[in-house]
């Protein structure tokens, strides 16, 4: 049995806040060992862009789960991480060595803290390229939209007269959104609107299943048929995981979500239509286990009720009395650090590192790692941001065009990293600080904003570890967040912006945004223009009819 007093120490924080530094200081003070919880540092190579600890730092104490997966490995799941990390932690505890988990992949850390068993088909979902709403559309639906354009004019002329008055409503009266209970976001092939959509009565809230729009109805039927066909093909594969995953890679996010809608509508309703990872997870669990994730979650909540109002997966803590330290930093200061770190990476040779990596990958052009920025090591910030530069031929990179492309790429790295840091902070607030479950351990903040005060802050963290080791009450109060907004899952689709939004507070913010108002104004302009065109056409037909009537009388 492991010592009852020896805690699992977890160090959280946004990228650039100082997590690794604090973990090293704690490891030095207590002769502990570090377990990395970073989904990009598990891969071999690319040490600069993934910001791995240096060889000198790794000599200070032993580090685990760094550089042990080949870059060509595209699917590393939460289950894989658990199976690698948990035995290490257990071994350290048995030998009375302090285990210190540190990293920015907070989903990995959750899977270690709580003993829930539904991660078998989970993948990390907190990488910036994964969380970003994907812009690619369902090619099947795009073709349907194009093939049905000929039918639009007939439908429009038949309904124009009764809709002319509604077409002229002002922008404030235009709700231009749909309660999305199906995959509407992938039904629209692009941001342009067909005539039938322009003639939809503004201000009316429709369920996609209730809409009378014949074009959308036909598109929905075709997508549903394709999804049923995909499900049959998947089921024919039996439990061949590799074959199932290969079929997933050949399917669009919209098609995967529609297939999930058929087998597990409740889980499908809770996720964004473009979130292919969670759609894959739901489908894979259904195919491999013979039950839906909704059924599995329901059973697990019955076994570990926790807080019934919580949307988090409930479960007991794996390790009693874990010590969770959150390295916090003022956002403006953190932004400056992130910008400086990106420049330092360039000085250390990150560009050459990425050039060599991509050159090696080009030799295997059939390898999806060269183009898929949502899987494996290619998710790491840097690959996609420097894509324009890295795709240039070697001699072009030294030209003015190449230099400018590199500058743009580096600026993109800074912007995306800053966005990612904010996302990580939000995740910590939502999933750790505001977690309503009874099994939520306290989180203690360590402020890294003022570098001159950092040694004192490190000592503060050391005292907290000592408190836990001695069975004493911690020397400072845990973090609380009373200002956090209540998150209400409410999927809405904005027709004007062609965007699906998952939460009520985000929907309200969207309606007030400049972008939304711009698209509403543009939509109203299109509707007015269409109305004028239809009225002119009606007048032309009327005049033609009168002229023909006059001829017949003579």
Number of C-alpha atoms within 10 A of each C-alpha: 7 14 12 12 13 22 22 23 22 24 26 31 26 28 23 25 25 22 23 24 14 24 26 23 19 23 21 13 12 14 15 21 24 26 21 23 26 23 29 26 24 22 21 15 19 19 17 19 22 20 14 20 16 10 8 8 14 14 9 14 16 14 18 19 19 20 16 12 17 13 19 16 12 17 14 18 18 24 19 15 22 17 11 13 19 15 11 18 23 17 13 18 19 14 12 14 20 23 24 24 25 25 23 25 22 24 20 24 22 15 20 23 21 17 16 19 13 16 16 14 19 21 22 21 19 19 20 19 19 17 15 13 15 14 11 13 18 21 16 18 22 16 12 20 21 11 10 14 13 10 13 16 12 11 16 19 14 9 13 19 13 11 16 19 11 15 23 15 16 12 19 10 10 20 17 24 22 20 18 22 19 22 26 24 24 29 23 22 20 16 12 13 17 17 21 21 19 22 22 18 18 21 16 13 14 14 15 19 13 9 13 11 14 14 19 22 16 14 21 22 11 15 23 18 14 17 22 18 13 19 18 11 13 20 15 11 14 12 14 13 13 10 12 21 14 10 14 21 14 8 15 17 26 29 27 28 31 27 26 28 23 14 19 21 17 16 19 26 20 15 17 20 29 26 19 23 22 24 26 23 18 26 28 24 19 20 21 16 12 9 15 22 22 16 14 16 18 14 12 17 18 12 11 15 18 19 16 12 9 12 14 16 19 24 21 17 18 15 17 14 17 19 22 24 25 25 24 21 21 12 16 11 14 22 21 13 17 21 18 13 15 20 15 13 16 15 10 13 12 20 20 11 16 18 17 14 16 17 14 12 18 13 10 11 11 10 12 15 22 19 15 15 17 21 21 20 28 21 20 20 22 22 23 20 21 22 15 14 24 22 13 14 10 13 8 13 17 13 11 10 12 19 14 14 19 21 13 15 21 20 16 17 21 23 15 16 22 23 13 21 22 16 17 22 19 15 18 19 16 18 16 21 21 19 17 17 20 12 15 19 18 17 21 23 23 23 18 24 18 11 10 9 11 16 12 11 19 19 15 16 24 17 15 21 27 15 14 19 15 12 13 11 10 16 14 12 11 14 16 15 10 7 7 12 10 10 12 12 16 17 21 22 24 23 22 25 19 21 19 24 23 20 15 16 15 17 18 11 10 17 16 11 11 10 13 18 17 14 19 23 17 14 21 21 15 16 23 17 13 19 21 13 12 17 15 12 13 15 12 12 12 12 12 12 12 12 11 11 11 10 9 8 6 5
